[in-house]
Amino acid sequence: MQTPLFPYAWKKASGLVFYMSLAAGIGVLLFEGMASLSFLEVSLPDWLPFQDSFLSDSKSRQTNNVMDEILTILLIVSGIIHGFSAEKTEDELIMALRLNALTWSLLANYSLLALATVFVFGLAYFNVMIVGMFGILILFNIRFAFLLYRHYAS
């Protein structure tokens, strides 16, 4: 049974978007000021139940910078499309390499999360969980690219 894949034509564009949004996401995570672009400030409706109202006593209208939401969607969508786009010559070996990379990234990501659970505490753990959310996609795409490079080089 053939696994459905995205067209090969999407691979380069989605890879460009994935790695650029990954770099921007790392920048936002490391440098909080980078996320404060004023044109990305959105005023939240009063009826929205997911506001941080329990953290503040003020009833003023709250705003949210949507940079992190945009980067999250870009990373997820472009990472999936890039990792699961067909190669020029898609065969059983390429599918086996893709499965190997996916299995390896899953085990590596959850091993790192288990270690972080033991050694990281407080608010820093929240950042670890954010990185862990994207870890499987990041590790999968990097590992798959490495395996493809090694395959084509031999």
ChimeraX attribute file (.defattr): number of C-alpha atoms within 10 A of each C-alpha:
attribute: neighborCount
match mode: 1-to-1
recipient: residues
	/A:1	3
	/A:2	7
	/A:3	7
	/A:4	9
	/A:5	13
	/A:6	15
	/A:7	14
	/A:8	16
	/A:9	12
	/A:10	15
	/A:11	19
	/A:12	13
	/A:13	12
	/A:14	21
	/A:15	19
	/A:16	14
	/A:17	17
	/A:18	26
	/A:19	18
	/A:20	15
	/A:21	21
	/A:22	19
	/A:23	13
	/A:24	18
	/A:25	22
	/A:26	12
	/A:27	14
	/A:28	17
	/A:29	16
	/A:30	11
	/A:31	11
	/A:32	9
	/A:33	10
	/A:34	13
	/A:35	18
	/A:36	15
	/A:37	11
	/A:38	8
	/A:39	9
	/A:40	15
	/A:41	15
	/A:42	12
	/A:43	11
	/A:44	13
	/A:45	11
	/A:46	11
	/A:47	7
	/A:48	7
	/A:49	8
	/A:50	8
	/A:51	15
	/A:52	9
	/A:53	12
	/A:54	8
	/A:55	7
	/A:56	8
	/A:57	8
	/A:58	9
	/A:59	8
	/A:60	9
	/A:61	10
	/A:62	15
	/A:63	13
	/A:64	14
	/A:65	16
	/A:66	16
	/A:67	18
	/A:68	16
	/A:69	11
	/A:70	13
	/A:71	19
	/A:72	18
	/A:73	12
	/A:74	20
	/A:75	24
	/A:76	17
	/A:77	14
	/A:78	23
	/A:79	27
	/A:80	19
	/A:81	22
	/A:82	25
	/A:83	24
	/A:84	20
	/A:85	21
	/A:86	21
	/A:87	16
	/A:88	9
	/A:89	8
	/A:90	12
	/A:91	11
	/A:92	10
	/A:93	10
	/A:94	17
	/A:95	16
	/A:96	11
	/A:97	18
	/A:98	21
	/A:99	14
	/A:100	16
	/A:101	23
	/A:102	20
	/A:103	13
	/A:104	16
	/A:105	22
	/A:106	16
	/A:107	13
	/A:108	16
	/A:109	20
	/A:110	14
	/A:111	12
	/A:112	13
	/A:113	20
	/A:114	11
	/A:115	10
	/A:116	16
	/A:117	13
	/A:118	8
	/A:119	9
	/A:120	14
	/A:121	11
	/A:122	7
	/A:123	8
	/A:124	10
	/A:125	15
	/A:126	12
	/A:127	14
	/A:128	17
	/A:129	14
	/A:130	12
	/A:131	17
	/A:132	17
	/A:133	15
	/A:134	17
	/A:135	20
	/A:136	22
	/A:137	23
	/A:138	23
	/A:139	18
	/A:140	26
	/A:141	24
	/A:142	15
	/A:143	19
	/A:144	22
	/A:145	16
	/A:146	14
	/A:147	17
	/A:148	15
	/A:149	11
	/A:150	10
	/A:151	12
	/A:152	8
	/A:153	7
	/A:154	5
